[in-house]
Amino acid sequence: MALDLRSSSTCRWDLLSLGEVMLRFDPGEDRISRTRSFRVWEGGGEYNVARGLRRCFGLRSAVATALVDNAVGRLVEDLMLQGGVDLSHVLWTEFDGIGAEARNGIYFLERGFGNRPAMGMMDRAHTAIAQIKPGDVNWDAIFGQEGVRWFHTGGIFCALSDSAAAVAREAMESAKRHGVVVSFDCNYRPSLWRDRGGRIAASRLNRELAPMVDVLFGHDGDLAAEICEASSGPPWHDRESYAAMAERIQSEFPNVHVIATTVRKVRTANRNDWGAFAWMDGAVEESIRFLDLEILDRVGAGDSFASGLLYGLMEGKDLKWSLDCGVAHGALTMTTPGDSSMSTLTEVMHAMDGKGSGVQR
C-alpha cells in the first residue's frame, strides 16, 4: 500500500472535505417550469463524499464550508446534521437582508427520463463560500492539532472563484505538512468556468495543484497542458488504454499514487452502463460492471464512487475491492433521489457480490 495513512487513534477525523454545500430543489417527475412543489436536499460534490463516508461506511467525517446565517443556511445546516457530517468548521456569514453581499447557493435539477436528459440549473453566484479567502481557516490547527487522516476537495470548489482556488491550495499545502493523504476530484463544470477561461483555465489550475495530490479522480484530459481530444471526457477504456493514460499522468506527476475514473455509457436518461478503472503504482484494476443499469437520479453517483473507493483504501483493502466498493455504492446511489447516498454497507456488499435485486425478507 503506497498511501501512508495516519493512525485513526491520533486523529479526530478520518476525512475532512472542503467545498460548497447548496440547497437542491427537486421537482420529482415534473418539469422545473411546470411544477408547483419541490422537495429539497443538501448537496455538493466534495461534501457528498464526506456524507457517504459517514452515513454508509460509518467513518468520522467533517466539512469545511461557508453559509450565510439566514433561514436557507439553517435549512442546509439541518439537512447536513441529518447526514451526520460534523459542522464545527462551517463559517457563518452575517445576512444583509437581501443577499447583496453574500448568498447561499441553490440549484434546481430535473432527473430526466428516456430521451429527455437530466437538466440542472444553478443559482450560485456571490455565495459565502465563493468569497472565502486564505487565512479564513486555521488549517494547521485542523490537520495538526485535531488530526485528519484524509483531506478531499475538487475542481467544483476551485471553480467558484480565484480566492476559493487559493484556499484549496492553502489547505492542501497544510495537509501535506501534517502527513495527511490528499485526494482531488477534477470535476469540470463548463458553467462554472465559462467566464474564467473554460477548460484551459481549469486544466491549468489542476496542473498547479496536482503536485500535492495523492489520489486523483479524473483522467489525462483534466490535466492536459494543451486541449486535446481526451479533454472532452474519458473514453470507455480497456485495461491497456487506461494503463497508458494513467502512466502519462504519473510520469509527469510522480506523487500521484492512485488514479480512478468512472466510465458511463448513456443509453437513455434512466438506463446507463456503469463501471470504473483505477491505477495504483503500476497496476490497473477494472471494476465490476453494471450494464443497462436502471437509474432514478444520477446526480451524486461519482461522489458516492469516490467515498466507496476511499473507504476501501482507508480500511486497508486492496485496489480491486476498493474499486468495486465505489462502483457498487455509486450504482445504489442512482436508485434513490437526492445527491447523497441512502445505502448501508450491507447493501453495498450485496451489490458487490452481484446477488441481484430480489426481495430481501
PyMOL commands that set and color helices and strands:
alter all, ss='L'
color gray80, all
select helices_A, chain A and resi 8-10+45-55+71-83+129-131+139-147+155-158+162-177+190-193+198-212+220-223+229-232+239-252+301-314+319-333+345-352
alter helices_A, ss='H'
color red, helices_A
select strands_A, chain A and resi 13-18+22-26+39-43+61-69+86-94+106-110+119-123+148-154+181-185+215-217+258-268+271-280+283-286+290-294
alter strands_A, ss='S'
color yellow, strands_A
deselect
rebuild
show_as cartoon
